Amino acid sequence: MSLPTWAANVGYEEGQKWVMDKMKCGYPRFFIHKSIDRLATEIVKRHGNPSQKAMLFPTHKVANRCLEFMHRMAPDSQGSARVIDFVPNPKTESHDESQRVLPRLSAVLYPAEHWPVAKQVWQHSGDGVSSRRAEFLEKHLLDGTMVDKASIYDKPRKGPRRYQRQMSIDTPHQSPPSENDDKDGTDPFAFVEERFGRNLNVQFAKQAKLAIRRRIAGSLTSDVDLQEALKHPEDVERTRSAEGFSVDDVFLYPTGMSAIFNTHRSMMAIRPKNKSISYGFPYVDTLKILEKWGPGALFYGNGEQDDLDDLEKRLESGERFLGLFCEFPSNPLLKCPNLQRIRQLADKYDFAVVIDETIGNFLNVHVLPYADVVVSSLTKVFSGDSNVMGGSAILNPAGRYYDTLKKYLAQDYEDNFFEEDAMFLERNSRDFVVRIARINTNAEAICEVLMQHPRIKQVNYPKHAPTRKYYDACRLPNGGYGGLLSATFYSMDDAMVFYDNLDTAKGPSLGTNFTLSSPFALLAHYTELDWAASFGVEANLVRFSVGLEDTEALKKVFQTALDAIIESNTNGNGVQA
């Protein structure tokens, strides 16, 4: 997806034909990938009717949550919406199921008029299937090796060997595999393609997931092959500092939003179902989750000390809350909450603290001591390559709710992170330490360029924010200030000229290995621009996710776009019009 001009972004939000007809793909939770749509269409063709659509999920439990949401938001869907579960065909051969990814899928069939309701689940929860999983499942549906579970009546029996594939099992796990689980030997030559290509052998997906979890824990920071990684000694200096913390406290999810959604769902399961607190201007879907699932949210969009003062008064008067959700720093204003004060209030008045560290990332900041759960989108800088999604949730073993959460997750957690996606993410994340260091350097350089220009009203970056002291309180000794920044222009015209002349990739997302720019408010809050502006997110704000490009070359790209603003306001002779 590329929206290269300001007008193209407006056209996308308004659904204008000249933009929509050219789009082949888009942000995964907002734009259903063609491979997912193709599989959904085939399922409707076989099991539904022309008036229906299908929404696809990895397990029955996840699909049923979608069905329950539809029944609540669209009561007339009861009786007309249903879940169909697909499983491996027992009539086809399965030589050794422990070495295969088994085709499993659950689809919610519903009346097409309820598409806006179903899409909310897809967008906000992040629990849908990935395009890579959809392509895998489509093959099995078409060749008959995956069938509707309800169609199976006879006892499974063996069949032809052609369905033997060397892949790891794709079944829900009650808890993530322990680091101690990796005891089996592996072929030292099997992973040559891992270093030199992308043809990855998913037989080792279990090990790949363990390596990912070790990297998230901070204990694995070397750029090494998978087989070496699992034998590599722990990086003690970088391991997250928390008493009793281990890799077993790291849980993987198919997306970052899934990590947030399921953390909120878990908290509601183990604690009184009070309102949550959304502190600071958040990524749009986090607030939507808190508002649409559960009793709602108290929203402090400014994320200032005055907001914490108000919260403390509410708490003193007897109000109680499920938990406080915040970002560190926030997107797109890059403000940092006072985590120390939040932690003190949480301890005194018994609410959970969930911190999204996606923007700061754990090589720059250490926020676990202040949190009960730390969530992150692995889709972003942890991966960098923009070809896979993933998310994580980390439990603080020193947290008040740790034991209860751990016990609940032992029963409820499903490992829905698709094996092929895990293989890509493991490969992408091997060099994340060096990438983050370079991204930090480039972001600071771009920040300096922007701050010197007279037509820019404000540059938002943790290093130069009024809340820097809160960032620095959590910044690691060798940590930087991250790769995300934004700039607000004095006028809309200046913002448009700058954006149209900025020679970078353009579109949603962040944390990419290449610099990515977007008019954030237009894409995230087009129907509520005044509301967003009331919290400082103005329509003429442009957000930048800085990549790995040569620093001087990148500075020239930004300077050229800034120069275009001045040129657009002259009469051609260098004189202001």
C-alpha positions as CSV (number, residue, x, y, z in Angstrom):
1,M,0.0,0.0,0.0
2,S,1.3,3.4,-1.0
3,L,-0.5,6.7,-0.6
4,P,2.1,9.0,-2.2
5,T,0.2,12.3,-2.0
6,W,-2.0,14.1,0.5
7,A,-4.9,13.9,-1.9
8,A,-4.4,10.1,-2.2
9,N,-4.8,9.8,1.6
10,V,-8.0,11.8,1.5
11,G,-9.2,9.8,-1.4
12,Y,-8.6,6.6,0.5
13,E,-10.5,7.7,3.5
14,E,-13.4,8.9,1.4
15,G,-13.4,5.7,-0.7
16,Q,-12.8,7.6,-3.9
17,K,-12.7,5.4,-7.0
18,W,-9.4,6.7,-8.4
19,V,-7.7,5.5,-5.3
20,M,-9.6,2.4,-4.4
21,D,-9.4,0.9,-7.9
22,K,-5.6,1.1,-7.8
23,M,-5.2,-0.5,-4.4
24,K,-4.0,-4.2,-4.4
25,C,-3.4,-4.4,-0.6
26,G,-3.4,-2.4,2.6
27,Y,-2.8,-2.4,6.3
28,P,-3.8,-6.0,7.3
29,R,-6.4,-5.2,10.0
30,F,-8.1,-2.5,7.9
31,F,-7.8,-4.0,4.4
32,I,-8.6,-7.7,4.1
33,H,-5.8,-9.4,2.1
34,K,-6.8,-10.9,-1.2
35,S,-5.7,-14.4,-0.2
36,I,-7.9,-14.2,3.0
37,D,-10.8,-12.9,0.9
38,R,-10.4,-15.6,-1.6
39,L,-10.5,-18.3,1.0
40,A,-13.6,-16.7,2.7
41,T,-15.3,-16.5,-0.7
42,E,-14.7,-20.2,-1.3
43,I,-16.1,-21.1,2.1
44,V,-19.2,-19.1,1.5
45,K,-19.6,-20.7,-1.9
46,R,-19.4,-24.2,-0.3
47,H,-21.2,-23.7,2.9
48,G,-23.3,-20.5,2.7
49,N,-25.3,-18.5,0.2
50,P,-24.8,-15.3,-1.9
51,S,-26.3,-13.2,0.9
52,Q,-23.5,-14.2,3.3
53,K,-19.9,-13.4,4.1
54,A,-17.3,-15.2,6.1
55,M,-14.8,-14.0,8.7
56,L,-11.9,-16.3,9.3
57,F,-10.2,-17.2,12.6
58,P,-7.6,-19.8,13.8
59,T,-9.7,-21.6,16.4
60,H,-13.3,-22.2,17.4
61,K,-12.8,-20.3,20.6
62,V,-11.7,-17.1,18.8
63,A,-14.5,-17.5,16.2
64,N,-17.0,-17.9,18.9
65,R,-15.9,-14.6,20.5
66,C,-16.6,-12.9,17.1
67,L,-20.1,-14.6,17.1
68,E,-20.9,-13.4,20.6
69,F,-19.8,-9.8,19.7
70,M,-22.1,-9.9,16.6
71,H,-25.0,-11.2,18.6
72,R,-24.5,-8.3,21.1
73,M,-24.0,-5.5,18.5
74,A,-26.5,-6.9,16.0
75,P,-29.1,-8.9,17.8
76,D,-30.9,-9.9,14.6
77,S,-27.8,-11.9,13.6
78,Q,-28.8,-14.6,16.2
79,G,-30.0,-17.6,14.2
80,S,-28.5,-16.3,10.9
81,A,-24.8,-16.3,11.9
82,R,-22.9,-19.4,12.8
83,V,-19.4,-20.9,13.2
84,I,-18.1,-23.6,10.9
85,D,-15.0,-25.5,12.1
86,F,-12.6,-27.0,9.5
87,V,-10.2,-29.8,10.5
88,P,-7.8,-32.2,8.7
89,N,-9.6,-34.8,6.7
90,P,-9.3,-38.2,8.5
91,K,-9.7,-40.0,5.2
92,T,-6.4,-38.7,3.9
93,E,-3.0,-40.0,5.0
94,S,-1.2,-38.5,7.9
95,H,2.1,-40.3,8.4
96,D,3.3,-38.4,11.4
97,E,1.1,-35.6,12.5
98,S,3.6,-34.4,15.1
99,Q,5.8,-33.3,12.2
100,R,3.2,-31.4,10.3
101,V,1.2,-28.2,10.4
102,L,-2.3,-29.4,10.5
103,P,-4.9,-27.4,8.5
104,R,-7.4,-26.0,11.1
105,L,-9.8,-23.1,10.6
106,S,-13.0,-21.7,12.1
107,A,-15.2,-19.4,10.0
108,V,-18.0,-17.2,11.1
109,L,-20.7,-17.1,8.4
110,Y,-23.0,-14.1,8.7
111,P,-25.4,-12.0,6.7
112,A,-23.5,-9.6,4.5
113,E,-25.3,-6.6,5.9
114,H,-23.5,-7.2,9.2
115,W,-20.1,-6.7,7.6
116,P,-19.4,-3.5,9.6
117,V,-19.9,-5.4,12.8
118,A,-17.7,-8.3,11.9
119,K,-15.0,-6.0,10.7
120,Q,-14.8,-4.4,14.1
121,V,-13.8,-7.8,15.6
122,W,-11.2,-8.3,12.8
123,Q,-9.8,-4.8,13.1
124,H,-9.8,-4.3,16.9
125,S,-9.0,-7.8,18.2
126,G,-6.2,-8.6,15.8
127,D,-7.2,-12.3,16.1
128,G,-7.9,-13.0,12.5
129,V,-5.8,-15.3,10.3
130,S,-2.8,-14.0,8.5
131,S,-2.5,-14.0,4.7
132,R,0.2,-16.7,4.9
133,R,-2.0,-18.9,6.9
134,A,-4.9,-18.3,4.5
135,E,-2.8,-19.4,1.5
136,F,-1.8,-22.6,3.4
137,L,-5.4,-23.4,4.3
138,E,-6.8,-22.6,0.8
139,K,-4.6,-25.4,-0.7
140,H,-5.9,-27.9,1.8
141,L,-9.5,-26.9,1.3
142,L,-9.3,-27.2,-2.4
143,D,-7.5,-30.6,-2.4
144,G,-9.8,-32.0,0.2
145,T,-7.3,-32.5,3.0
146,M,-9.3,-30.0,5.2
147,V,-13.0,-30.4,5.6
148,D,-15.9,-29.2,7.6
149,K,-15.8,-30.9,11.0
150,A,-19.5,-31.6,10.9
151,S,-19.1,-33.8,7.7
152,I,-16.9,-36.3,9.5
153,Y,-18.8,-39.4,10.8
154,D,-16.4,-42.3,10.4
155,K,-13.3,-43.2,12.4
156,P,-10.1,-41.7,11.0
157,R,-8.1,-44.1,8.8
158,K,-4.8,-43.9,7.0
159,G,-4.6,-42.7,3.4
160,P,-2.0,-41.8,0.7
161,R,1.5,-40.7,1.6
162,R,1.4,-37.7,-0.6
163,Y,0.1,-35.6,2.2
164,Q,3.2,-36.1,4.3
165,R,4.8,-32.7,4.7
166,Q,7.7,-31.9,7.0
167,M,6.1,-29.3,9.1
168,S,5.5,-28.6,12.8
169,I,2.1,-29.1,14.4
170,D,-0.4,-26.3,14.4
171,T,-2.5,-26.9,17.5
172,P,-3.4,-24.7,20.4
173,H,-1.0,-24.9,23.4
174,Q,-2.1,-24.3,26.9
175,S,1.0,-22.5,27.7
176,P,4.1,-21.4,25.7
177,P,6.8,-24.1,25.4
178,S,9.5,-23.7,28.0
179,E,13.1,-23.0,27.2
180,N,13.8,-26.4,28.6
181,D,11.6,-28.1,26.0
182,D,14.2,-27.9,23.3
183,K,16.1,-31.1,23.8
184,D,15.9,-32.8,20.4
185,G,18.8,-32.8,18.0
186,T,18.5,-31.2,14.6
187,D,20.2,-31.6,11.2
188,P,23.0,-29.0,11.2
189,F,22.6,-28.6,7.4
190,A,18.8,-28.2,7.4
191,F,18.8,-24.5,8.0
192,V,21.3,-23.3,5.3
193,E,18.4,-21.5,3.6
194,E,17.7,-19.7,6.8
195,R,20.8,-17.6,6.4
196,F,20.8,-17.2,2.7
197,G,17.2,-17.1,1.7
198,R,13.5,-17.2,2.5
199,N,12.6,-20.8,1.8
200,L,12.2,-21.7,5.5
201,N,11.6,-25.2,6.9
202,V,8.7,-24.9,9.3
203,Q,9.6,-28.2,10.9
204,F,11.6,-26.1,13.3
205,A,8.8,-23.6,14.1
206,K,8.7,-24.7,17.7
207,Q,12.3,-23.8,18.1
208,A,11.8,-20.5,16.2
209,K,9.1,-19.5,18.6
210,L,11.4,-20.2,21.5
211,A,14.1,-18.1,20.0
212,I,11.7,-15.2,19.5
213,R,10.6,-15.4,23.1
214,R,14.2,-15.4,24.2
215,R,14.9,-12.3,22.1
216,I,11.8,-10.6,23.6
217,A,13.0,-11.5,27.1
218,G,16.3,-9.9,26.2
219,S,18.4,-13.0,26.8
220,L,19.2,-13.5,23.1
221,T,20.6,-10.5,21.3
222,S,23.2,-12.0,18.9
223,D,22.6,-12.2,15.2
224,V,23.0,-16.0,14.8
225,D,21.3,-18.9,13.0
226,L,18.4,-20.6,14.8
227,Q,20.3,-23.7,15.8
228,E,23.1,-21.7,17.2
229,A,20.7,-19.3,18.9
230,L,19.1,-22.0,21.0
231,K,22.6,-23.0,22.3
232,H,23.7,-19.4,22.7
233,P,24.4,-18.3,26.3
234,E,22.1,-15.7,27.8
235,D,22.9,-12.0,27.4
236,V,22.8,-11.3,31.1
237,E,23.3,-7.5,30.6
238,R,20.3,-7.2,28.3
239,T,17.9,-9.6,30.0
240,R,14.9,-7.8,31.4
241,S,15.6,-7.0,35.0
242,A,12.9,-8.4,37.2
243,E,13.1,-10.9,40.0
244,G,12.1,-14.3,39.0
245,F,11.6,-13.3,35.3
246,S,12.1,-16.0,32.6
247,V,11.2,-16.7,29.0
248,D,8.2,-18.6,30.3
249,D,6.6,-15.2,31.1
250,V,6.6,-14.3,27.4
251,F,3.5,-15.1,25.4
252,L,3.2,-14.8,21.6
253,Y,0.2,-13.6,19.7
254,P,-0.6,-13.3,16.0
255,T,-0.6,-9.4,16.1
256,G,0.2,-6.7,18.6
257,M,-3.5,-5.8,18.9
258,S,-4.2,-9.4,19.7
259,A,-1.8,-9.1,22.6
260,I,-3.6,-6.0,23.9
261,F,-7.0,-7.5,23.3
262,N,-6.3,-10.8,25.0
263,T,-4.5,-9.1,27.9
264,H,-7.6,-6.9,28.5
265,R,-9.8,-10.0,28.2
266,S,-7.6,-11.9,30.7
267,M,-7.8,-9.0,33.2
268,M,-11.6,-9.0,32.9
269,A,-11.6,-12.7,33.7
270,I,-9.5,-12.5,36.9
271,R,-10.6,-9.2,38.3
272,P,-13.9,-7.3,38.9
273,K,-15.2,-6.0,35.6
274,N,-14.7,-2.3,36.3
275,K,-14.0,0.3,33.7
276,S,-10.4,0.6,32.4
277,I,-8.3,3.7,32.1
278,S,-6.8,4.8,28.8
279,Y,-4.0,7.2,29.7
280,G,-2.5,9.4,27.0
281,F,-3.6,9.7,23.4
282,P,-3.4,6.0,22.3
283,Y,-3.3,4.1,19.1
284,V,-6.9,4.1,17.9
285,D,-7.8,0.4,18.3
286,T,-6.6,0.2,21.9
287,L,-9.2,2.7,23.0
288,K,-11.8,0.9,20.9
289,I,-11.1,-2.4,22.6
290,L,-11.5,-0.9,26.1
291,E,-14.8,0.8,25.0
292,K,-16.4,-2.1,23.1
293,W,-15.4,-5.1,25.2
294,G,-16.3,-4.7,28.8
295,P,-17.8,-1.8,30.8
296,G,-16.0,0.9,29.0
297,A,-13.1,3.3,29.7
298,L,-12.1,6.5,31.4
299,F,-10.2,8.4,28.7
300,Y,-7.4,10.8,29.6
301,G,-6.4,11.8,26.1
302,N,-3.8,14.5,27.1
303,G,-1.8,12.2,29.4
304,E,-0.8,15.1,31.6
305,Q,-0.1,15.3,35.4
306,D,-3.5,17.0,35.8
307,D,-5.1,13.8,34.5
308,L,-3.3,11.8,37.2
309,D,-4.5,14.4,39.7
310,D,-8.0,13.8,38.6
311,L,-7.6,10.1,38.6
312,E,-6.2,10.2,42.2
313,K,-9.3,12.2,43.3
314,R,-11.6,9.6,41.7
315,L,-9.7,6.8,43.5
316,E,-9.8,8.6,46.8
317,S,-13.5,9.0,46.5
318,G,-14.0,5.3,46.0
319,E,-14.0,4.7,42.2
320,R,-12.3,1.5,41.2
321,F,-10.9,0.4,37.8
322,L,-9.8,-2.7,36.1
323,G,-6.5,-1.4,34.8
324,L,-4.6,1.5,33.2
325,F,-3.5,1.1,29.6
326,C,-0.8,3.4,28.2
327,E,1.9,3.6,25.6
328,F,5.6,4.4,26.3
329,P,6.0,6.7,24.5
330,S,2.7,7.5,22.9
331,N,1.8,7.4,19.2
332,P,2.0,9.9,17.5
333,L,2.8,12.6,20.0
334,L,5.7,10.7,21.6
335,K,4.7,11.8,25.1
336,C,5.7,9.6,28.1
337,P,3.5,8.9,31.1
338,N,4.8,9.3,34.7
339,L,5.1,5.5,35.2
340,Q,6.4,5.9,38.8
341,R,3.3,7.8,39.9
342,I,1.0,5.5,38.0
343,R,2.7,2.5,39.7
344,Q,2.2,4.1,43.1
345,L,-1.5,4.7,42.4
346,A,-2.0,1.2,41.1
347,D,-0.4,-0.4,44.2
348,K,-2.4,1.8,46.5
349,Y,-5.8,1.4,44.8
350,D,-5.5,-2.0,43.3
351,F,-5.6,-1.7,39.5
352,A,-3.4,-3.3,36.8
353,V,-1.0,-1.4,34.6
354,V,-0.6,-2.5,31.0
355,I,2.2,-0.7,29.1
356,D,2.6,-0.9,25.3
357,E,6.3,-0.6,24.7
358,T,6.1,-0.9,20.8
359,I,7.4,2.7,20.2
360,G,10.1,2.7,22.9
361,N,11.1,-0.9,22.4
362,F,12.9,-2.9,25.1
363,L,16.4,-2.1,23.8
364,N,15.9,1.5,24.5
365,V,13.7,1.5,27.6
366,H,12.9,-0.8,30.6
367,V,9.3,-0.5,31.7
368,L,8.6,-3.9,33.1
369,P,9.1,-2.9,36.8
370,Y,6.2,-0.5,36.5
371,A,3.9,-2.8,34.7
372,D,1.8,-5.9,35.4
373,V,1.9,-6.7,31.7
374,V,4.0,-5.3,28.9
375,V,2.6,-5.7,25.4
376,S,4.3,-5.0,22.1
377,S,3.7,-5.3,18.3
378,L,6.4,-7.5,16.9
379,T,5.1,-6.5,13.4
380,K,7.0,-3.2,13.9
381,V,10.7,-2.7,14.5
382,F,11.3,-6.2,16.0
383,S,10.6,-7.6,12.5
384,G,11.5,-4.6,10.3
385,D,10.9,-6.4,7.0
386,S,7.2,-5.6,6.7
387,N,6.3,-9.2,5.7
388,V,4.9,-10.7,8.9
389,M,2.8,-9.8,11.9
390,G,3.2,-10.8,15.5
391,G,2.7,-9.6,19.0
392,S,3.8,-10.4,22.6
393,A,2.6,-10.0,26.2
394,I,5.1,-10.2,29.1
395,L,4.0,-10.8,32.6
396,N,5.9,-9.2,35.5
397,P,6.6,-11.9,38.0
398,A,6.7,-9.3,40.8
399,G,3.2,-8.0,39.8
400,R,0.3,-8.3,42.2
401,Y,-1.8,-10.3,39.6
402,Y,1.1,-12.5,38.3
403,D,0.0,-15.8,40.0
404,T,-3.6,-15.4,39.1
405,L,-2.8,-14.4,35.5
406,K,-0.4,-17.2,35.0
407,K,-2.9,-19.7,36.3
408,Y,-5.6,-18.3,34.0
409,L,-3.4,-18.3,31.0
410,A,-2.4,-21.9,31.6
411,Q,-6.0,-22.8,30.9
412,D,-7.1,-20.1,28.4
413,Y,-4.0,-19.2,26.3
414,E,-4.0,-20.5,22.7
415,D,-0.8,-20.4,20.7
416,N,-2.4,-19.0,17.5
417,F,0.8,-17.7,16.0
418,F,1.0,-19.5,12.7
419,E,4.2,-21.6,12.3
420,E,5.2,-20.1,8.9
421,D,4.8,-16.6,10.3
422,A,7.0,-17.6,13.2
423,M,9.7,-18.7,10.9
424,F,9.8,-15.4,9.1
425,L,9.7,-13.4,12.3
426,E,12.6,-15.3,13.8
427,R,14.7,-14.7,10.7
428,N,13.8,-11.0,10.6
429,S,14.5,-10.4,14.2
430,R,18.1,-11.7,14.4
431,D,19.7,-8.4,13.7
432,F,17.3,-6.2,15.6
433,V,20.0,-4.9,18.0
434,V,22.1,-3.3,15.3
435,R,19.0,-2.1,13.4
436,I,17.6,-0.3,16.4
437,A,20.9,1.4,17.1
438,R,21.1,2.8,13.5
439,I,17.4,3.8,13.6
440,N,18.0,5.7,16.8
441,T,20.8,7.6,15.2
442,N,18.8,8.4,12.0
443,A,15.8,9.5,13.9
444,E,17.7,12.0,16.0
445,A,19.3,13.4,12.8
446,I,16.0,13.9,11.1
447,C,14.6,15.5,14.2
448,E,17.4,18.1,14.2
449,V,16.6,18.9,10.5
450,L,12.9,19.4,11.2
451,M,13.4,21.5,14.4
452,Q,15.5,24.1,12.5
453,H,12.7,24.9,10.0
454,P,10.6,28.0,10.6
455,R,7.4,26.6,9.1
456,I,7.2,23.7,11.5
457,K,5.2,24.4,14.6
458,Q,6.3,21.5,16.7
459,V,8.5,18.4,16.5
460,N,7.4,15.5,18.7
461,Y,10.2,13.2,19.8
462,P,10.9,11.8,23.3
463,K,14.3,13.5,23.5
464,H,12.8,16.9,23.0
465,A,9.4,16.4,24.7
466,P,8.4,18.1,27.9
467,T,8.1,14.5,29.3
468,R,11.7,13.6,28.6
469,K,12.4,13.1,32.3
470,Y,9.9,10.3,32.4
471,Y,11.5,8.6,29.3
472,D,15.0,9.0,30.7
473,A,13.9,7.5,34.0
474,C,13.3,4.3,32.1
475,R,16.0,4.6,29.4
476,L,18.7,1.9,29.4
477,P,22.3,3.0,29.7
478,N,22.9,2.4,25.9
479,G,19.3,3.1,24.9
480,G,18.3,5.8,22.4
481,Y,15.0,7.6,21.8
482,G,13.5,5.4,19.2
483,G,12.7,5.7,15.5
484,L,9.3,7.4,15.6
485,L,8.7,11.1,15.5
486,S,6.1,13.6,14.1
487,A,5.9,17.2,13.1
488,T,3.0,19.6,13.1
489,F,3.1,22.4,10.5
490,Y,1.7,25.9,11.0
491,S,-0.5,25.5,8.0
492,M,-2.3,22.7,6.2
493,D,-0.9,24.0,2.8
494,D,2.7,23.7,4.2
495,A,2.0,20.2,5.4
496,M,0.6,19.1,2.0
497,V,3.5,20.6,0.0
498,F,6.0,19.0,2.3
499,Y,4.3,15.6,2.2
500,D,3.9,15.6,-1.6
501,N,7.6,16.4,-2.1
502,L,8.9,14.0,0.6
503,D,10.7,11.1,-1.3
504,T,10.1,8.3,1.2
505,A,7.7,5.3,1.3
506,K,4.2,6.5,2.4
507,G,1.5,4.7,4.2
508,P,0.4,3.3,7.6
509,S,2.4,1.3,10.0
510,L,5.8,2.0,11.6
511,G,9.0,0.3,12.6
512,T,10.0,-0.6,9.0
513,N,13.6,-0.9,7.9
514,F,12.8,1.9,5.4
515,T,11.6,5.3,6.3
516,L,7.8,5.5,6.2
517,S,5.7,8.7,6.4
518,S,2.0,9.3,6.8
519,P,-0.5,12.1,7.6
520,F,-1.4,10.4,10.8
521,A,-4.7,12.1,11.7
522,L,-6.1,11.7,8.2
523,L,-5.5,7.9,8.3
524,A,-6.4,7.2,11.9
525,H,-9.1,9.8,12.7
526,Y,-10.5,11.1,9.4
527,T,-14.1,11.1,10.7
528,E,-13.1,12.7,14.0
529,L,-10.4,15.3,13.2
530,D,-11.7,17.9,15.6
531,W,-11.8,15.4,18.4
532,A,-8.2,14.3,17.7
533,A,-7.1,17.9,17.4
534,S,-8.5,18.7,20.9
535,F,-5.7,16.4,22.2
536,G,-2.9,17.8,20.1
537,V,-3.2,15.5,17.1
538,E,-3.8,18.1,14.4
539,A,-4.8,17.3,10.9
540,N,-1.5,18.9,9.6
541,L,0.6,16.5,11.6
542,V,2.9,14.2,9.6
543,R,4.4,11.1,11.3
544,F,7.7,9.5,10.4
545,S,9.0,6.1,11.1
546,V,12.7,6.4,10.4
547,G,14.6,3.5,8.7
548,L,18.1,2.3,8.0
549,E,19.0,4.6,5.1
550,D,22.3,6.4,4.9
551,T,22.0,9.3,7.4
552,E,23.2,12.1,5.1
553,A,21.1,10.9,2.2
554,L,18.0,10.8,4.4
555,K,18.7,14.3,5.7
556,K,18.8,15.5,2.1
557,V,15.4,13.9,1.4
558,F,13.8,15.7,4.2
559,Q,15.6,19.0,3.5
560,T,14.4,18.9,-0.2
561,A,10.8,18.5,1.0
562,L,11.2,21.4,3.4
563,D,12.7,23.6,0.7
564,A,9.7,22.9,-1.4
565,I,7.5,24.7,1.1
566,I,9.5,27.9,0.7
567,E,9.6,27.6,-3.1
568,S,5.8,27.1,-3.2
569,N,5.4,30.5,-1.4
570,T,7.6,32.6,-3.7
571,N,6.9,34.2,-7.1
572,G,9.7,32.2,-8.7
573,N,12.4,34.8,-8.1
574,G,12.9,33.9,-4.5
575,V,10.5,36.6,-3.3
576,Q,7.6,35.8,-1.0
577,A,4.3,35.9,-2.9
